Amino acid sequence: MKKLLILPVICLLSLKSFGQNLKFGKQTFELHNVTGEIIKFQGDKVLKIERDLKALPFDEKKLETTVDDRHYARLVDIDDFENGTIEVKMYSQIQNPSPYAPAAGFIGLYYRIAADDSAWESIYLRPKVGRINNQMARNHAVQYFSYPDFKFQTLRDKFPAGSYEGSAPVMLNEWITMRLEINGETAEMFINNMKYSSFIVNKMLGKNKKGYVGLYVDIATTGYFKDLKVTKRALKEKKEEGKVGDI
């Protein structure tokens, strides 16, 4: 009898960690360590989310270990995204007052998320530095990472500068259209319907090859999202291209 009583308790704890669901149009989002609501913003209905610091605390002295984590809104309608297109319109603001002075408006997408939140891939933006008058800062406007083994500082320490970061013409307090083209080990990011990509991940590092899609914000950021579109496609064979250094 004791063993039978233990099982329901484990299930309840597991479910409790994921939080509430929000219906937004025809899509349903499950909140993971974020607060969220559907509001009217600049004339449109949007999904507003912020990181929940009570559910998942932040420590400035342990930066890498307490950012880029399980704080996002999961689209529950698709659980097997592997290759294809993810597109969303998003708007990033710094909270006032801000709980973290260097905050850059962290906002973006998670994809190939494991059902238990144990692994995923991500590309996100730091809009505050997207058009700043400093090239070194601009080079950090876009970030790829792979949870749990390759978060931002690990990537900076273990790979050549710029391998998994880049620039993009983005800014706080304006709508940004982000489109990701995911194909096998590669990912390309397109901004504001530009013809050519702003950022390329030549080799993603995650071990989880398919899963959910999510909307991400991090510390001190208020994010507004709308018009999320996810299109699954079969793997495309890539054409041979010139190597780095070819003239």
Backbone as CSV, one residue per row, in Angstrom:
resi,resn,N_x,N_y,N_z,CA_x,CA_y,CA_z,C_x,C_y,C_z
1,MET,0.818,-1.216,0.000,0.000,0.000,0.000,0.851,1.265,0.000
2,LYS,1.954,1.261,0.701,2.803,2.450,0.768,3.343,2.828,-0.609
3,LYS,3.747,1.846,-1.396,4.287,2.137,-2.727,3.228,2.776,-3.605
4,LEU,1.987,2.325,-3.503,0.919,2.883,-4.314,0.642,4.332,-3.953
5,LEU,0.813,4.703,-2.703,0.579,6.070,-2.266,1.673,7.020,-2.724
6,ILE,2.876,6.554,-2.932,4.000,7.410,-3.318,3.859,7.903,-4.758
7,LEU,3.348,7.078,-5.658,3.303,7.418,-7.081,2.514,8.687,-7.388
8,PRO,1.304,8.890,-6.864,0.580,10.127,-7.159,1.308,11.373,-6.702
9,VAL,2.032,11.296,-5.579,2.770,12.450,-5.082,3.840,12.864,-6.069
10,ILE,4.572,11.900,-6.639,5.615,12.199,-7.624,5.009,12.880,-8.838
11,CYS,3.865,12.402,-9.317,3.212,12.983,-10.481,2.800,14.422,-10.221
12,LEU,2.271,14.693,-9.028,1.845,16.039,-8.693,3.013,17.004,-8.659
13,LEU,4.132,16.584,-8.107,5.315,17.439,-8.073,5.797,17.749,-9.473
14,SER,5.778,16.773,-10.354,6.210,16.966,-11.726,5.334,17.977,-12.452
15,LEU,4.019,17.852,-12.293,3.112,18.753,-12.963,3.211,20.174,-12.412
16,LYS,3.399,20.285,-11.134,3.430,21.589,-10.488,4.577,22.452,-11.003
17,SER,5.682,21.852,-11.421,6.840,22.623,-11.854,6.601,23.366,-13.154
18,PHE,5.526,23.015,-13.921,5.302,23.623,-15.213,4.334,24.809,-15.174
19,GLY,3.498,24.952,-14.174,2.653,26.133,-14.044,1.438,26.143,-14.952
20,GLN,0.844,27.338,-15.125,-0.446,27.474,-15.773,-0.343,27.450,-17.303
21,ASN,-1.498,27.261,-17.942,-1.612,27.337,-19.389,-2.340,28.619,-19.781
22,LEU,-1.933,29.204,-20.916,-2.600,30.374,-21.462,-3.029,30.074,-22.884
23,LYS,-4.281,30.343,-23.192,-4.804,30.188,-24.548,-4.641,31.516,-25.273
24,PHE,-3.954,31.504,-26.405,-3.708,32.723,-27.186,-4.103,32.429,-28.633
25,GLY,-5.295,32.864,-29.020,-5.810,32.495,-30.324,-6.032,30.992,-30.383
26,LYS,-5.478,30.364,-31.407,-5.606,28.917,-31.555,-4.464,28.158,-30.884
27,GLN,-3.546,28.896,-30.266,-2.380,28.264,-29.649,-2.504,28.266,-28.124
28,THR,-1.898,27.262,-27.508,-1.862,27.165,-26.047,-0.422,27.151,-25.578
29,PHE,-0.127,27.957,-24.565,1.215,28.064,-24.017,1.216,27.646,-22.553
30,GLU,2.220,26.897,-22.175,2.420,26.448,-20.802,3.574,27.252,-20.219
31,LEU,3.351,27.884,-19.080,4.346,28.785,-18.500,5.326,28.011,-17.631
32,HIS,6.609,28.161,-17.938,7.677,27.500,-17.192,8.533,28.573,-16.528
33,ASN,8.305,28.803,-15.257,9.077,29.773,-14.477,9.024,31.184,-15.059
34,VAL,7.897,31.514,-15.687,7.616,32.881,-16.119,6.195,33.222,-15.709
35,THR,5.929,34.510,-15.550,4.557,34.977,-15.396,4.070,35.427,-16.763
36,GLY,2.791,35.259,-17.028,2.296,35.611,-18.348,0.836,35.996,-18.333
37,GLU,0.459,36.778,-19.347,-0.932,37.162,-19.519,-1.150,37.609,-20.965
38,ILE,-2.392,37.529,-21.413,-2.774,38.035,-22.723,-3.299,39.449,-22.519
39,ILE,-2.671,40.428,-23.190,-3.050,41.824,-22.990,-3.195,42.513,-24.349
40,LYS,-3.757,43.708,-24.326,-3.796,44.574,-25.506,-2.577,45.481,-25.437
41,PHE,-1.768,45.478,-26.492,-0.528,46.255,-26.517,-0.355,46.839,-27.910
42,GLN,-0.298,48.159,-27.967,-0.166,48.868,-29.239,-1.215,48.418,-30.255
43,GLY,-2.427,48.218,-29.765,-3.546,47.919,-30.648,-3.778,46.452,-30.959
44,ASP,-2.874,45.559,-30.512,-3.014,44.131,-30.799,-3.024,43.313,-29.520
45,LYS,-3.650,42.145,-29.573,-3.522,41.197,-28.485,-2.161,40.530,-28.567
46,VAL,-1.467,40.465,-27.428,-0.133,39.879,-27.385,-0.007,39.010,-26.139
47,LEU,0.994,38.152,-26.170,1.361,37.378,-24.982,2.511,38.097,-24.294
48,LYS,2.270,38.565,-23.086,3.295,39.259,-22.298,3.871,38.278,-21.292
49,ILE,5.208,38.134,-21.274,5.828,37.250,-20.290,7.045,37.921,-19.647
50,GLU,7.284,37.552,-18.397,8.446,38.003,-17.638,8.972,36.832,-16.813
51,ARG,10.258,36.804,-16.599,10.827,35.736,-15.783,10.308,35.848,-14.353
52,ASP,9.948,34.693,-13.779,9.453,34.630,-12.410,10.630,34.357,-11.478
53,LEU,11.100,35.403,-10.812,12.291,35.280,-9.964,11.997,34.565,-8.651
54,LYS,10.725,34.419,-8.287,10.393,33.631,-7.107,10.482,32.143,-7.428
55,ALA,10.029,31.777,-8.611,10.063,30.368,-9.006,11.472,29.912,-9.360
56,LEU,12.262,30.816,-9.956,13.617,30.469,-10.390,14.523,31.663,-10.111
57,PRO,15.129,31.721,-8.928,15.920,32.884,-8.517,17.131,33.139,-9.423
58,PHE,17.542,34.406,-9.440,18.693,34.867,-10.198,19.779,35.328,-9.240
59,ASP,21.041,34.988,-9.547,22.165,35.392,-8.712,23.231,36.010,-9.608
60,GLU,23.444,37.310,-9.465,24.417,38.023,-10.291,25.830,37.474,-10.115
61,LYS,26.110,36.872,-8.953,27.446,36.320,-8.703,27.611,34.923,-9.316
62,LYS,26.508,34.335,-9.744,26.554,33.032,-10.414,25.810,33.171,-11.743
63,LEU,26.347,34.045,-12.592,25.608,34.497,-13.753,25.246,33.368,-14.705
64,GLU,26.234,32.630,-15.180,25.925,31.620,-16.189,25.010,30.525,-15.659
65,THR,25.146,30.176,-14.410,24.339,29.076,-13.874,22.897,29.479,-13.582
66,THR,22.603,30.796,-13.532,21.236,31.217,-13.197,20.558,32.013,-14.317
67,VAL,21.112,31.974,-15.543,20.429,32.539,-16.706,20.320,31.461,-17.784
68,ASP,19.609,31.785,-18.855,19.440,30.848,-19.976,18.987,29.481,-19.456
69,ASP,17.905,29.499,-18.718,17.452,28.296,-18.034,15.988,28.027,-18.376
70,ARG,15.283,27.337,-17.482,13.904,26.906,-17.742,12.895,28.002,-17.434
71,HIS,13.021,29.150,-18.125,12.084,30.257,-17.961,11.614,30.693,-19.345
72,TYR,10.450,30.178,-19.728,9.935,30.410,-21.071,8.474,29.979,-21.123
73,ALA,7.788,30.307,-22.209,6.417,29.861,-22.448,6.450,28.812,-23.549
74,ARG,6.013,27.598,-23.235,6.074,26.474,-24.175,4.794,26.386,-25.003
75,LEU,4.968,26.334,-26.316,3.853,26.046,-27.206,3.544,24.558,-27.093
76,VAL,2.365,24.222,-26.571,2.067,22.816,-26.307,1.521,22.088,-27.536
77,ASP,1.182,22.841,-28.586,0.522,22.240,-29.742,1.448,21.359,-30.587
78,ILE,2.760,21.580,-30.518,3.729,20.808,-31.303,4.803,20.285,-30.368
79,ASP,4.990,18.957,-30.331,5.986,18.389,-29.426,7.110,17.666,-30.156
80,ASP,7.141,17.783,-31.503,8.134,17.019,-32.268,8.815,17.868,-33.336
81,PHE,9.029,19.159,-33.034,9.721,20.005,-34.010,11.187,19.597,-34.107
82,GLU,11.632,19.348,-35.331,13.031,18.986,-35.576,13.658,19.926,-36.590
83,ASN,13.079,19.996,-37.787,13.569,20.860,-38.853,12.423,21.693,-39.403
84,GLY,12.748,22.910,-39.867,11.717,23.756,-40.436,11.916,25.211,-40.062
85,THR,10.803,25.942,-40.001,10.830,27.390,-39.773,10.061,27.746,-38.512
86,ILE,10.654,28.641,-37.720,9.954,29.240,-36.579,10.029,30.748,-36.771
87,GLU,8.888,31.398,-36.766,8.854,32.852,-36.944,7.965,33.475,-35.881
88,VAL,8.395,34.609,-35.353,7.607,35.294,-34.326,7.907,36.781,-34.368
89,LYS,6.916,37.577,-33.985,7.120,39.014,-33.771,7.263,39.227,-32.271
90,MET,8.284,39.992,-31.874,8.538,40.188,-30.443,9.023,41.611,-30.167
91,TYR,8.786,42.044,-28.947,9.064,43.423,-28.522,9.648,43.337,-27.121
92,SER,10.812,43.950,-26.915,11.541,43.803,-25.653,11.686,45.132,-24.928
93,GLN,11.360,45.117,-23.632,11.543,46.283,-22.764,12.363,45.891,-21.541
94,ILE,13.127,46.836,-21.031,13.801,46.643,-19.743,12.833,47.029,-18.628
95,GLN,12.714,46.174,-17.627,11.828,46.472,-16.514,12.306,47.708,-15.755
96,ASN,11.353,48.447,-15.201,11.668,49.650,-14.442,10.891,49.609,-13.118
97,PRO,11.614,49.430,-11.982,13.075,49.336,-11.851,13.603,47.986,-12.333
98,SER,14.851,47.988,-12.732,15.467,46.772,-13.243,16.187,46.024,-12.124
99,PRO,15.969,44.708,-12.003,16.683,43.927,-10.990,18.119,43.600,-11.375
100,TYR,18.536,44.016,-12.570,19.894,43.716,-13.026,20.336,44.831,-13.970
101,ALA,21.241,45.693,-13.498,21.627,46.893,-14.249,22.151,46.616,-15.663
102,PRO,22.977,45.578,-15.887,23.487,45.337,-17.246,22.501,44.664,-18.202
103,ALA,21.259,44.485,-17.799,20.285,43.773,-18.629,20.195,44.389,-20.020
104,ALA,20.059,43.518,-21.022,20.067,43.967,-22.419,18.780,43.623,-23.158
105,GLY,17.730,43.274,-22.413,16.457,42.970,-23.051,16.392,41.588,-23.656
106,PHE,16.936,40.609,-22.963,17.084,39.235,-23.472,15.748,38.636,-23.921
107,ILE,15.659,38.274,-25.205,14.389,37.782,-25.747,14.665,36.907,-26.966
108,GLY,13.890,35.830,-27.125,14.122,34.983,-28.286,13.324,33.701,-28.258
109,LEU,13.919,32.639,-28.811,13.228,31.375,-29.013,14.019,30.199,-28.469
110,TYR,13.297,29.237,-27.917,13.829,27.910,-27.606,13.215,26.928,-28.607
111,TYR,13.950,25.874,-28.951,13.401,24.863,-29.855,14.061,23.519,-29.590
112,ARG,13.426,22.451,-30.100,13.831,21.080,-29.806,13.902,20.845,-28.294
113,ILE,12.893,21.340,-27.586,12.861,21.248,-26.126,12.403,19.861,-25.697
114,ALA,13.181,19.192,-24.873,12.795,17.890,-24.327,11.565,18.049,-23.440
115,ALA,10.731,17.018,-23.390,9.477,17.086,-22.635,9.692,17.417,-21.165
116,ASP,10.813,16.961,-20.596,11.090,17.195,-19.173,11.991,18.403,-18.933
117,ASP,12.179,19.256,-19.957,13.010,20.464,-19.838,14.483,20.153,-19.581
118,SER,14.941,18.987,-19.938,16.326,18.614,-19.658,17.306,19.083,-20.732
119,ALA,16.797,19.487,-21.912,17.682,19.889,-23.007,16.899,20.671,-24.049
120,TRP,17.591,21.590,-24.722,17.016,22.321,-25.847,18.110,23.131,-26.534
121,GLU,17.746,23.751,-27.660,18.598,24.706,-28.374,17.934,26.078,-28.265
122,SER,18.722,27.144,-28.474,18.136,28.481,-28.405,18.927,29.473,-29.245
123,ILE,18.206,30.409,-29.808,18.801,31.632,-30.359,17.996,32.790,-29.796
124,TYR,18.704,33.743,-29.192,18.006,34.893,-28.628,18.788,36.167,-28.885
125,LEU,18.153,37.305,-28.586,18.725,38.622,-28.857,19.009,39.388,-27.578
126,ARG,19.985,40.296,-27.701,20.230,41.330,-26.691,19.983,42.665,-27.389
127,PRO,18.725,43.074,-27.530,18.407,44.237,-28.378,19.075,45.541,-27.946
128,LYS,19.402,45.670,-26.681,19.995,46.910,-26.189,21.292,47.260,-26.911
129,VAL,22.021,46.251,-27.391,23.313,46.508,-28.030,23.267,46.323,-29.550
130,GLY,22.085,46.101,-30.107,21.997,45.811,-31.531,22.449,46.938,-32.438
131,ARG,22.198,48.181,-32.020,22.597,49.320,-32.847,23.431,50.319,-32.052
132,ILE,24.086,49.829,-31.012,24.927,50.685,-30.190,26.160,51.133,-30.983
133,ASN,26.737,52.264,-30.613,27.889,52.809,-31.336,29.200,52.191,-30.834
134,ASN,29.245,50.865,-30.870,30.427,50.134,-30.406,30.385,48.746,-31.031
135,GLN,31.319,48.460,-31.921,31.248,47.210,-32.669,31.402,45.981,-31.778
136,MET,32.273,46.048,-30.774,32.458,44.893,-29.894,31.163,44.552,-29.163
137,ALA,30.428,45.581,-28.736,29.145,45.340,-28.080,28.128,44.787,-29.066
138,ARG,28.115,45.319,-30.285,27.185,44.818,-31.305,27.396,43.336,-31.582
139,ASN,28.618,42.895,-31.465,28.926,41.491,-31.745,28.281,40.529,-30.756
140,HIS,27.680,41.066,-29.694,26.979,40.237,-28.709,25.461,40.390,-28.801
141,ALA,24.965,40.946,-29.898,23.523,41.186,-30.020,22.731,39.897,-30.213
142,VAL,23.374,38.847,-30.742,22.705,37.568,-30.979,23.467,36.470,-30.248
143,GLN,22.746,35.565,-29.625,23.384,34.479,-28.872,22.717,33.144,-29.196
144,TYR,23.525,32.147,-29.530,23.067,30.760,-29.572,23.565,30.086,-28.303
145,PHE,22.779,29.155,-27.758,23.296,28.279,-26.722,22.548,26.967,-26.754
146,SER,23.128,25.966,-26.115,22.528,24.636,-26.028,22.513,24.209,-24.562
147,TYR,21.328,24.006,-24.028,21.172,23.617,-22.628,21.222,22.092,-22.514
148,PRO,21.925,21.553,-21.524,22.526,22.223,-20.374,24.036,22.436,-20.470
149,ASP,24.698,21.887,-21.480,26.168,21.824,-21.465,26.871,23.030,-22.074
150,PHE,26.162,23.815,-22.906,26.842,24.895,-23.631,26.063,26.192,-23.503
151,LYS,26.117,26.774,-22.291,25.515,28.075,-22.083,26.516,29.161,-22.499
152,PHE,26.097,30.420,-22.442,26.835,31.485,-23.123,28.311,31.594,-22.717
153,GLN,28.614,31.545,-21.415,30.002,31.729,-21.006,30.867,30.530,-21.381
154,THR,30.308,29.335,-21.299,31.033,28.137,-21.730,31.388,28.233,-23.206
155,LEU,30.453,28.719,-24.031,30.718,28.884,-25.461,31.815,29.920,-25.697
156,ARG,31.800,31.006,-24.945,32.846,32.023,-25.088,34.211,31.486,-24.670
157,ASP,34.213,30.621,-23.665,35.483,30.092,-23.154,36.059,28.988,-24.032
158,LYS,35.204,28.198,-24.668,35.669,26.982,-25.345,35.767,27.095,-26.864
159,PHE,35.215,28.164,-27.440,35.214,28.299,-28.895,35.770,29.657,-29.300
160,PRO,36.266,29.785,-30.526,36.772,31.082,-30.994,35.710,32.164,-30.906
161,ALA,36.132,33.382,-30.637,35.194,34.503,-30.501,34.312,34.607,-31.739
162,GLY,33.025,34.770,-31.521,32.091,34.919,-32.622,31.533,33.625,-33.167
163,SER,31.964,32.485,-32.642,31.453,31.209,-33.149,29.955,31.063,-32.925
164,TYR,29.487,31.528,-31.762,28.077,31.346,-31.420,27.409,32.650,-30.988
165,GLU,27.994,33.783,-31.365,27.396,35.097,-31.145,27.565,35.922,-32.409
166,GLY,26.759,36.978,-32.527,26.872,37.820,-33.712,26.101,39.108,-33.549
167,SER,25.992,39.834,-34.639,25.307,41.127,-34.625,23.992,41.026,-35.390
168,ALA,23.095,41.966,-35.086,21.818,42.064,-35.788,21.277,43.474,-35.568
169,PRO,20.615,44.054,-36.571,20.130,45.435,-36.459,18.824,45.526,-35.677
170,VAL,18.904,45.293,-34.373,17.717,45.279,-33.521,17.860,46.328,-32.421
171,MET,16.767,46.617,-31.729,16.795,47.611,-30.660,15.645,47.349,-29.700
172,LEU,15.786,47.858,-28.485,14.714,47.809,-27.500,13.516,48.632,-27.974
173,ASN,12.358,48.318,-27.415,11.151,49.131,-27.598,10.741,49.293,-29.058
174,GLU,10.936,48.218,-29.831,10.412,48.201,-31.186,10.141,46.753,-31.587
175,TRP,9.205,46.555,-32.485,8.866,45.207,-32.912,9.982,44.620,-33.772
176,ILE,10.316,43.383,-33.477,11.338,42.642,-34.205,10.694,41.356,-34.725
177,THR,10.841,41.105,-36.006,10.425,39.814,-36.551,11.655,38.920,-36.628
178,MET,11.619,37.822,-35.889,12.714,36.844,-35.924,12.226,35.589,-36.631
179,ARG,13.010,35.138,-37.603,12.706,33.875,-38.280,13.913,32.964,-38.213
180,LEU,13.701,31.754,-37.718,14.764,30.763,-37.660,14.492,29.678,-38.693
181,GLU,15.532,29.331,-39.431,15.478,28.209,-40.366,16.369,27.114,-39.784
182,ILE,15.753,26.041,-39.325,16.478,24.959,-38.659,16.568,23.776,-39.617
183,ASN,17.789,23.281,-39.806,17.984,22.175,-40.743,19.164,21.321,-40.276
184,GLY,18.859,20.160,-39.718,19.926,19.279,-39.243,20.735,19.936,-38.140
185,GLU,22.031,20.096,-38.370,22.920,20.704,-37.371,23.027,22.210,-37.519
186,THR,22.369,22.791,-38.531,22.544,24.214,-38.793,21.280,25.012,-38.476
187,ALA,21.493,26.301,-38.190,20.385,27.228,-37.959,20.764,28.582,-38.548
188,GLU,19.799,29.221,-39.192,19.992,30.578,-39.694,18.907,31.469,-39.116
189,MET,19.296,32.702,-38.761,18.353,33.666,-38.216,18.193,34.839,-39.172
190,PHE,16.946,35.147,-39.485,16.612,36.286,-40.337,15.855,37.305,-39.492
191,ILE,16.181,38.578,-39.674,15.573,39.647,-38.889,14.771,40.566,-39.808
192,ASN,13.540,40.862,-39.385,12.692,41.861,-40.043,12.558,41.629,-41.546
193,ASN,12.380,40.364,-41.921,12.117,39.986,-43.306,13.227,40.374,-44.280
194,MET,14.437,40.503,-43.754,15.573,40.770,-44.630,15.823,39.559,-45.521
195,LYS,16.345,39.807,-46.724,16.562,38.743,-47.705,17.619,37.754,-47.232
196,TYR,18.668,38.270,-46.574,19.772,37.421,-46.152,19.801,37.305,-44.631
197,SER,20.305,36.194,-44.150,20.350,35.956,-42.709,21.365,36.862,-42.026
198,SER,21.087,37.189,-40.769,22.002,37.997,-39.958,22.961,37.130,-39.154
199,PHE,22.616,35.850,-38.973,23.374,35.013,-38.050,23.228,33.560,-38.473
200,ILE,24.345,32.830,-38.426,24.347,31.420,-38.807,25.012,30.595,-37.710
201,VAL,24.373,29.508,-37.344,24.997,28.500,-36.482,25.360,27.329,-37.388
202,ASN,26.651,27.145,-37.631,27.095,26.093,-38.540,26.963,24.696,-37.949
203,LYS,27.091,24.617,-36.612,26.972,23.312,-35.962,26.359,23.491,-34.586
204,MET,25.093,23.133,-34.482,24.448,23.166,-33.179,24.990,22.038,-32.306
205,LEU,24.905,22.213,-31.007,25.605,21.334,-30.072,24.681,20.453,-29.232
206,GLY,23.385,20.596,-29.399,22.450,19.857,-28.560,22.318,18.397,-28.937
207,LYS,21.985,17.582,-27.942,21.787,16.147,-28.156,20.316,15.805,-28.392
208,ASN,19.418,16.687,-27.969,17.992,16.441,-28.182,17.609,16.922,-29.577
209,LYS,17.170,16.050,-30.443,16.994,16.375,-31.857,15.587,16.798,-32.245
210,LYS,14.620,16.634,-31.365,13.266,17.113,-31.659,12.527,17.374,-30.364
211,GLY,11.531,18.269,-30.432,10.774,18.568,-29.220,9.889,19.787,-29.391
212,TYR,9.648,20.473,-28.287,8.750,21.614,-28.259,9.448,22.893,-28.721
213,VAL,8.649,23.948,-28.911,9.117,25.299,-29.220,8.659,26.213,-28.103
214,GLY,9.496,27.203,-27.736,9.130,28.092,-26.644,9.548,29.531,-26.876
215,LEU,8.861,30.448,-26.183,9.170,31.876,-26.207,9.942,32.222,-24.943
216,TYR,11.094,32.877,-25.113,12.042,33.058,-24.012,12.221,34.531,-23.652
217,VAL,12.250,34.818,-22.363,12.769,36.077,-21.829,13.631,35.748,-20.623
218,ASP,14.552,36.669,-20.308,15.402,36.453,-19.137,15.355,37.656,-18.224
219,ILE,16.313,37.754,-17.349,16.333,38.700,-16.251,16.074,40.141,-16.715
220,ALA,15.175,40.831,-16.000,14.888,42.258,-16.166,14.207,42.609,-17.480
221,THR,13.659,41.597,-18.165,13.039,41.824,-19.473,11.536,41.602,-19.416
222,THR,10.789,42.530,-20.019,9.386,42.311,-20.324,9.298,42.043,-21.817
223,GLY,8.761,40.886,-22.174,8.675,40.511,-23.581,7.230,40.413,-24.039
224,TYR,6.972,40.921,-25.231,5.657,40.837,-25.850,5.800,40.028,-27.142
225,PHE,4.909,39.069,-27.361,5.009,38.180,-28.508,3.672,38.086,-29.226
226,LYS,3.745,37.927,-30.540,2.540,37.679,-31.336,2.941,36.992,-32.641
227,ASP,1.953,36.425,-33.297,2.116,35.848,-34.647,3.199,34.771,-34.701
228,LEU,3.192,33.884,-33.734,4.126,32.752,-33.783,3.658,31.754,-34.834
229,LYS,4.575,31.404,-35.739,4.292,30.425,-36.789,5.392,29.364,-36.780
230,VAL,4.985,28.116,-36.718,5.943,27.005,-36.722,5.595,26.092,-37.894
231,THR,6.555,25.866,-38.766,6.360,25.009,-39.932,7.403,23.904,-39.917
232,LYS,6.960,22.669,-39.820,7.881,21.528,-39.830,8.194,21.129,-41.268
233,ARG,9.464,20.745,-41.511,9.878,20.296,-42.833,10.835,19.118,-42.691
234,ALA,10.961,18.348,-43.763,11.955,17.280,-43.787,13.349,17.889,-43.905
235,LEU,14.344,17.143,-43.502,15.733,17.576,-43.611,16.078,17.859,-45.062
236,LYS,16.705,19.024,-45.306,17.143,19.383,-46.650,18.626,19.089,-46.806
237,GLU,18.992,18.477,-47.908,20.407,18.263,-48.203,21.038,19.597,-48.560
238,LYS,22.176,19.915,-47.934,22.821,21.195,-48.176,23.795,21.095,-49.338
239,LYS,23.837,22.142,-50.158,24.775,22.189,-51.274,26.165,22.535,-50.759
240,GLU,27.173,22.033,-51.443,28.554,22.372,-51.087,28.802,23.842,-51.364
241,GLU,29.416,24.510,-50.406,29.707,25.931,-50.554,31.197,26.168,-50.337
242,GLY,31.644,27.360,-50.697,33.059,27.692,-50.511,33.460,27.679,-49.060
243,LYS,34.703,27.312,-48.802,35.208,27.257,-47.440,35.624,28.653,-46.991
244,VAL,35.706,28.816,-45.663,36.172,30.072,-45.110,37.570,30.348,-45.616
245,GLY,37.783,31.550,-46.113,39.109,31.900,-46.646,39.184,31.828,-48.151
246,ASP,38.183,31.187,-48.801,38.170,31.150,-50.270,37.969,32.549,-50.829
247,ILE,38.598,32.814,-51.972,38.472,34.115,-52.626,37.813,33.923,-53.991
